[in-house]
Amino acid sequence: MAATLHDDRYKRLVRLLKEARERAGLSQEAIGKRLKKPQSYLGKIETLQRRLDALEFFDLLEALEIEAGPFAKQVAAEMGRKGKRSKG
């Protein structure tokens, strides 16, 4: 699982989530409150110290008020532009 944190695709996914949060004008603390988690939970995700599982990912999208389908298309487009998988 640790290798996933270093995969370029995962890094891009987290960057897109962070950019969405910032565009919405929401702090890590505000999202943490929506998720009933401490600010450090989101801080660790955004600094690649903690990996999101699938259910947490969908909870985060809901807290950000982002629809999963359009976001998935955005992520897929980003992945297509930046290439496939990192080797290390």
C-alpha positions as CSV (number, residue, x, y, z in Angstrom):
1,M,0.0,0.0,0.0
2,A,2.8,2.4,0.7
3,A,3.8,2.3,-2.9
4,T,0.4,3.8,-3.9
5,L,1.3,7.0,-2.0
6,H,4.2,7.4,-4.4
7,D,2.4,6.6,-7.6
8,D,2.1,9.7,-9.8
9,R,-1.5,8.9,-10.5
10,Y,-2.4,9.1,-6.8
11,K,-0.4,12.3,-6.4
12,R,-2.4,13.9,-9.2
13,L,-5.7,12.7,-7.7
14,V,-4.8,14.3,-4.4
15,R,-3.7,17.5,-6.1
16,L,-7.0,17.7,-7.9
17,L,-8.9,17.2,-4.7
18,K,-6.8,19.9,-3.0
19,E,-7.4,22.3,-5.9
20,A,-11.1,21.6,-5.7
21,R,-11.1,22.4,-2.0
22,E,-9.2,25.6,-2.5
23,R,-11.4,26.7,-5.4
24,A,-14.4,26.2,-3.1
25,G,-12.7,28.5,-0.6
26,L,-12.8,25.8,2.1
27,S,-10.1,25.2,4.7
28,Q,-8.9,21.8,5.8
29,E,-10.5,22.5,9.1
30,A,-13.9,23.2,7.4
31,I,-13.8,20.0,5.5
32,G,-12.7,18.2,8.6
33,K,-15.8,19.5,10.4
34,R,-18.0,18.2,7.6
35,L,-16.4,14.8,7.8
36,K,-16.3,14.8,11.6
37,K,-12.5,14.4,11.5
38,P,-9.7,16.6,12.7
39,Q,-8.0,19.0,10.4
40,S,-4.9,16.8,10.5
41,Y,-6.8,14.0,8.7
42,L,-7.1,16.1,5.6
43,G,-3.6,17.6,6.1
44,K,-2.1,14.1,6.0
45,I,-4.0,13.2,2.9
46,E,-3.0,16.4,1.1
47,T,0.7,15.9,2.1
48,L,0.7,12.3,1.0
49,Q,1.2,10.9,4.5
50,R,-2.1,9.1,4.5
51,R,-3.9,7.1,1.8
52,L,-7.6,7.5,1.0
53,D,-9.6,4.4,0.6
54,A,-12.6,4.3,-1.7
55,L,-15.2,5.0,0.9
56,E,-13.2,7.9,2.3
57,F,-12.7,9.3,-1.2
58,F,-16.5,9.4,-1.8
59,D,-17.0,10.9,1.7
60,L,-14.5,13.6,0.7
61,L,-16.2,14.3,-2.6
62,E,-19.5,14.7,-0.7
63,A,-17.9,17.1,1.8
64,L,-16.5,19.1,-1.1
65,E,-20.0,19.0,-2.7
66,I,-18.5,17.5,-5.9
67,E,-20.4,15.1,-8.1
68,A,-18.4,11.9,-8.5
69,G,-19.1,11.4,-12.3
70,P,-17.8,14.8,-13.5
71,F,-14.9,14.6,-11.1
72,A,-14.0,11.2,-12.4
73,K,-14.0,12.5,-16.0
74,Q,-11.7,15.3,-14.9
75,V,-9.3,12.9,-13.2
76,A,-9.4,10.6,-16.2
77,A,-8.5,13.4,-18.5
78,E,-5.7,14.5,-16.2
79,M,-4.3,11.0,-16.1
80,G,-4.5,10.7,-19.9
81,R,-2.5,14.0,-20.3
82,K,0.2,13.1,-17.8
83,G,0.9,9.5,-18.8
84,K,0.4,6.2,-17.1
85,R,2.0,4.8,-14.0
86,S,5.2,5.7,-12.3
87,K,7.8,3.0,-11.8
88,G,8.9,3.7,-8.3
